């Protein structure tokens, strides 16, 4: 017996409750916020799978702006579409904005109070522990073999002892993953262009895989890419070259 679908209004209400709580109690910066969001959205409520959360976090980390806010918007979109993204983002940002305004006033009003410094000194270890616990839980689910463990250790060392930009680390790890996990290629060209664009048979969404994680793009983009690639299989050689260019630019 299947469960009854949850209405949009109820999903929006749940998103508002969760992200109001996270926005009010989520001390510790983006990493701690991401850990708390993972606990709420993945562990407790199963709004996302661990893989969906990890992939969303990876994308948000390489985008400009606060990753934790972007993760909230991403979770809201997965749960309830564009309206859910707006509700989650607003409910996550609004408490922090009000708290910062009040704390700014209080800081300059009571500046020099020793107890205030002691309070923040006590909070810092808790934040560190939350981040470490999140890394442990996430690592157990995503690091499944020696290759991934090696990439994780290398990234940890690079981040700790160098100042290489995080974006470059993501790009490098993605290229390494493409080289390690890509199925045997028929030609060098298949390592550069999406393998599906080299096929002449009609395209299905599942065939759009193994090229920079294309098997994980959402359904709308899958159908769009499939449309472009199907058109290439039905056209002449000149049109095929044009369609390949369209596929490449769309990706």
C-alpha positions as CSV (number, residue, x, y, z in Angstrom):
1,X,0.0,0.0,0.0
2,X,1.6,3.3,-1.1
3,X,1.7,6.3,1.2
4,X,-0.4,9.3,0.5
5,X,1.4,12.1,-1.3
6,X,2.3,15.1,0.9
7,X,0.7,18.3,-0.2
8,X,2.8,21.3,-1.3
9,X,1.5,23.4,1.6
10,X,2.6,20.8,4.1
11,X,6.0,20.5,2.5
12,X,6.5,24.3,2.5
13,X,5.5,24.4,6.2
14,X,8.0,21.7,7.0
15,X,10.7,23.6,5.1
16,X,9.9,26.8,6.9
17,X,10.1,25.1,10.3
18,X,13.4,23.3,9.6
19,X,15.2,26.3,8.1
20,X,13.9,28.7,10.7
21,X,15.4,26.4,13.3
22,X,18.6,26.1,11.4
23,X,18.8,29.8,10.8
24,X,18.2,30.5,14.5
25,X,20.4,27.7,16.1
26,X,22.9,27.0,13.3
27,X,26.0,28.5,14.9
28,X,29.5,27.7,13.6
29,X,29.7,28.8,9.9
30,X,28.9,27.0,6.6
31,X,30.5,23.7,7.5
32,X,28.5,23.4,10.7
33,X,25.3,24.5,8.9
34,X,25.8,21.9,6.3
35,X,26.2,19.2,8.9
36,X,23.0,20.3,10.6
37,X,21.2,20.4,7.3
38,X,22.4,16.9,6.5
39,X,21.1,15.7,9.8
40,X,17.7,17.3,9.3
41,X,17.1,16.7,5.6
42,X,18.9,13.3,5.0
43,X,19.1,11.5,8.3
44,X,15.8,12.4,10.0
45,X,13.4,13.3,7.2
46,X,14.8,11.5,4.1
47,X,14.1,14.5,1.9
48,X,17.3,13.7,0.0
49,X,19.5,10.7,-0.4
50,X,23.1,11.0,0.9
51,X,24.3,11.0,-2.7
52,X,22.1,13.9,-3.6
53,X,23.2,15.9,-0.6
54,X,26.9,15.2,-1.3
55,X,26.6,16.3,-5.0
56,X,24.6,19.4,-4.0
57,X,27.2,20.3,-1.4
58,X,30.0,19.8,-3.9
59,X,28.3,22.2,-6.4
60,X,27.6,24.8,-3.7
61,X,31.2,24.8,-2.5
62,X,32.5,25.8,-5.9
63,X,29.9,28.6,-6.4
64,X,30.5,32.1,-5.2
65,X,28.6,33.1,-2.1
66,X,27.8,31.3,1.2
67,X,27.6,27.5,0.6
68,X,25.3,26.9,3.5
69,X,22.6,29.3,2.2
70,X,22.9,27.8,-1.2
71,X,22.5,24.3,0.3
72,X,19.3,25.5,2.0
73,X,18.0,26.7,-1.3
74,X,19.0,23.5,-3.0
75,X,17.3,21.3,-0.4
76,X,14.1,23.5,-0.7
77,X,14.1,23.1,-4.4
78,X,14.5,19.3,-4.2
79,X,11.7,19.1,-1.7
80,X,9.1,21.6,-3.1
81,X,10.4,23.1,-6.3
82,X,11.0,26.8,-6.9
83,X,8.6,27.9,-4.2
84,X,10.4,25.6,-1.8
85,X,13.7,27.0,-2.7
86,X,12.5,30.5,-2.0
87,X,10.9,29.5,1.4
88,X,13.9,27.6,2.5
89,X,16.3,30.4,1.6
90,X,14.2,33.1,3.2
91,X,13.6,31.2,6.4
92,X,17.3,30.4,6.7
93,X,18.6,33.9,6.1
94,X,16.0,36.0,8.0
95,X,16.8,34.8,11.5
96,X,20.6,35.2,10.9
97,X,19.9,38.8,9.7
98,X,17.9,39.7,12.7
99,X,20.4,38.0,15.1
100,X,23.3,39.9,13.5
101,X,21.5,43.2,13.9
102,X,20.8,42.6,17.5
103,X,24.2,41.2,18.4
104,X,25.9,44.1,16.6
105,X,24.0,46.5,18.8
106,X,24.7,44.4,21.9
107,X,28.4,44.1,21.1
108,X,29.0,47.8,20.8
109,X,26.7,48.5,23.8
110,X,28.5,46.0,26.1
111,X,31.9,45.9,24.5
112,X,34.6,44.9,27.0
113,X,32.5,42.5,29.1
114,X,34.8,39.6,29.8
115,X,32.0,37.1,30.1
116,X,31.1,37.6,26.4
117,X,34.6,36.6,25.4
118,X,34.4,33.5,27.6
119,X,31.1,32.6,26.0
120,X,32.6,32.4,22.5
121,X,35.6,30.6,23.7
122,X,33.3,27.8,25.0
123,X,31.4,27.6,21.8
124,X,34.4,27.1,19.5
125,X,35.2,23.5,20.4
126,X,31.6,22.5,20.0
127,X,31.5,23.9,16.5
128,X,34.7,22.0,15.6
129,X,33.2,18.7,17.0
130,X,30.1,19.2,14.9
131,X,32.1,19.6,11.7
132,X,34.3,16.6,12.5
133,X,31.2,14.4,13.1
134,X,29.7,15.5,9.8
135,X,32.9,14.7,8.0
136,X,32.9,11.2,9.6
137,X,29.3,10.5,8.6
138,X,29.7,11.8,5.1
139,X,33.0,10.0,4.6
140,X,31.5,6.6,5.5
141,X,28.9,6.9,2.8
142,X,31.0,8.4,0.0
143,X,34.5,7.0,0.4
144,X,33.9,3.4,-0.8
145,X,37.3,2.3,-2.2
146,X,41.0,3.0,-2.2
147,X,40.8,5.5,-5.0
148,X,38.3,7.7,-3.3
149,X,40.3,7.4,0.0
150,X,43.4,8.5,-1.8
151,X,41.7,11.5,-3.4
152,X,40.2,12.5,0.0
153,X,43.6,12.3,1.7
154,X,45.4,14.2,-1.1
155,X,42.7,16.9,-0.9
156,X,43.0,17.1,2.9
157,X,46.8,17.5,2.6
158,X,46.6,20.1,-0.2
159,X,44.0,22.1,1.7
160,X,46.0,22.0,4.9
161,X,49.4,22.8,3.7
162,X,48.8,24.9,0.5
163,X,46.7,27.8,-0.6
164,X,45.4,26.2,-3.8
165,X,41.9,27.5,-4.6
166,X,39.1,25.1,-3.7
167,X,37.6,25.4,-7.2
168,X,40.9,24.1,-8.8
169,X,40.8,21.2,-6.4
170,X,37.2,20.3,-7.5
171,X,38.2,20.6,-11.1
172,X,41.3,18.4,-10.6
173,X,39.4,15.8,-8.7
174,X,36.6,15.7,-11.4
175,X,39.2,15.2,-14.1
176,X,40.9,12.5,-12.1
177,X,37.5,10.8,-11.5
178,X,36.7,11.0,-15.2
179,X,40.0,9.2,-16.0
180,X,39.7,6.6,-13.2
181,X,36.0,5.7,-13.4
182,X,35.2,6.3,-17.1
183,X,34.4,3.0,-18.9
184,X,36.9,1.9,-21.6
185,X,36.7,4.4,-24.4
186,X,36.3,3.5,-28.0
187,X,38.4,6.5,-29.1
188,X,40.1,9.5,-27.7
189,X,37.2,11.6,-28.9
190,X,34.8,9.8,-26.5
191,X,36.8,11.1,-23.5
192,X,36.1,14.6,-24.6
193,X,32.6,14.6,-26.1
194,X,29.6,13.0,-24.4
195,X,29.5,9.3,-25.4
196,X,25.8,9.6,-26.2
197,X,26.4,12.2,-28.9
198,X,28.5,9.6,-30.8
199,X,25.6,7.1,-31.0
200,X,23.3,6.9,-34.0
201,X,20.4,5.1,-32.2
202,X,17.7,7.1,-30.4
203,X,18.7,8.4,-27.1
204,X,17.2,7.6,-23.7
205,X,17.9,9.5,-20.5
206,X,19.8,6.6,-19.0
207,X,22.3,6.7,-21.9
208,X,23.4,10.2,-20.9
209,X,25.9,8.8,-18.5
210,X,29.5,8.6,-17.6
211,X,30.4,12.1,-18.8
212,X,31.1,14.5,-15.9
213,X,28.2,13.0,-13.9
214,X,25.5,13.4,-16.5
215,X,23.6,10.5,-15.1
216,X,22.8,12.7,-12.1
217,X,21.4,15.7,-13.9
218,X,17.7,16.4,-13.3
219,X,15.0,15.1,-15.5
220,X,14.3,18.3,-17.4
221,X,17.9,18.7,-18.5
222,X,18.1,15.1,-19.4
223,X,15.2,15.4,-21.8
224,X,16.6,18.6,-23.2
225,X,20.0,17.0,-23.9
226,X,18.4,13.9,-25.2
227,X,16.4,16.0,-27.7
228,X,19.5,17.6,-29.1
229,X,21.3,14.3,-29.4
230,X,18.4,12.6,-31.0
231,X,18.3,15.3,-33.6
232,X,21.9,14.6,-34.5
233,X,21.2,10.9,-35.2
234,X,18.5,11.8,-37.7
235,X,20.3,14.5,-39.6
236,X,23.0,14.6,-42.3
237,X,26.7,14.6,-41.5
238,X,26.7,18.4,-41.6
239,X,23.8,18.7,-39.3
240,X,25.3,16.1,-37.0
241,X,28.4,18.2,-36.5
242,X,26.2,21.2,-35.7
243,X,24.2,19.1,-33.2
244,X,27.3,17.9,-31.5
245,X,28.3,21.6,-31.1
246,X,24.9,22.3,-29.6
247,X,25.3,19.4,-27.2
248,X,28.8,20.6,-26.2
249,X,27.7,24.2,-25.6
250,X,24.6,23.1,-23.7
251,X,26.7,21.0,-21.3
